[in-house]
Amino acid sequence: MQKLNDLSRSPSPLDPDGTLIAVIELSLSSWLVAGIVPGVERQPLKKLAVDESALLKLLHRWRDEAAKAGHHIKRIAVAFEAGRDGFWLARWLRAHDIEAHVIHASSVAVSREHRRAKTDRLDTSLLKRSFLGWLRGERDHCKMVAIPTIKDEDAKRPNREHESLVGEPSRIVNRMKAALIRLGIRGFNPKLKKAAGRLEDLRTPEGEPILPNMLAELRRDMERRQLINDQIRQIEDARLERIEQAPGDGPNAMVLLLARVIGVGIETADMLVQEVLARNMRDRRAVARYAGLTGSPDESGIKRREKELARSGNARGRRGMIQLAWRFLMLQKDSTLAQWFRGRTESTRGTRKIMIVALARKLLIALWRLVREGVVPDGVVLRPAQ
């Protein structure tokens, strides 16, 4: 029986005589729309400006052409590849009673020729063939991406902004130290509170003060670092305030439950919930696959090998889980998962980096079961509930 959230094939049977099918090749300057119109022998291809209203008019015009040919259109199905434009167009089409889907770009089969022709016209043909097979219910013909709500997308912004900001202060400090070392000045720590006031007192080995342009640059770097640190604190305070205001809300309750696991902080818990665990996953295999913690086997004839991680899932979730797995080994030594890891790596050299990925996969599935079913992993110590 097909799962309700199985995006590998269409849940609705295809009626070729009553379904208008269209695919869109999106770009910055224009959209190329290809269609399959019942009762119309030609397969229309229309280039539009980047205008959703013009797209809707085109679909309605094709529907009228099908009606003139004696076909009553009951379903309009539109698809495009996931990319820079995100999901706004799919949400807009659905709000106007158009069935919209977003195709996972890596699931579209392409020619394996060394130098294959690639144009928007050819791309729409590939999309049309893949989408048609998906609508017919052919399993794994291509895969669709789950379309998040605008609220779901907005919930991810604080974590992603936080991730982009946390590396900036270190880069600024390293740049300041490098500038000072070029002058022969060592041992100055720009991270100290009184560092800004000590800049004018610094002297080169020749006894000369820092020249005005360099001094102004260092002051600006310090101000920039302070501004970024303030923004990081604002994001963290807003997160805590949001959780305190609605602790029983679905994602917030998951975050609080995960944060009770010793070794998991609020930042890690919030990232895992927003990026991975809050999604409606089919089963534990789907959880590991979405986080990119599965292998990529290369098997042909007698050849059997693994080409490391598939890296096809959520990169933030994958990085976070591998970091958490190392931390888990230190802070949850008596857990069954930590004992399993030690038993696999103690007698074998050079396997810790390989097996840490397997531990991260097992740990992610265990945390998914914890937030979904309330099952605490064996031997894992929790903080007292507040």
Salt bridges, closest charged atoms under 4 A:
ASP6 OD1 - ARG282 NH1 3.69
GLU65 OE1 - ARG42 NH2 3.07
GLU65 OE2 - ARG61 NE 3.95
ASP85 OD1 - ARG84 NH2 3.64
GLU99 OE1 - ARG75 NE 2.66
GLU99 OE2 - HIS101 NE2 2.64
ASP123 OD2 - LYS118 NZ 2.88
GLU138 OE2 - ARG136 NH2 2.85
GLU138 OE1 - HIS141 ND1 2.84
ASP140 OD1 - LYS143 NZ 3.70
GLU153 OE1 - ARG91 NH2 3.18
GLU163 OE1 - ARG316 NE 2.85
GLU163 OE2 - ARG319 NH2 2.44
GLU168 OE2 - ARG171 NH2 2.80
GLU200 OE2 - ARG219 NH2 3.11
ASP221 OD1 - ARG175 NH2 3.05
ASP221 OD1 - ARG224 NH1 2.62
ASP230 OD1 - ARG233 NH2 2.33
GLU236 OE2 - HIS162 NE2 2.98
GLU267 OE2 - HIS162 ND1 3.57
GLU267 OE1 - ARG239 NH2 2.30
ASP270 OD2 - ARG239 NE 3.06
ASP270 OD2 - ARG242 NH2 3.47
GLU275 OE2 - ARG160 NE 2.93
ASP298 OD2 - LYS303 NZ 3.38
ASP298 OD2 - ARG305 NH2 2.97
GLU299 OE1 - ARG304 NE 3.87
GLU373 OE1 - ARG369 NE 3.63
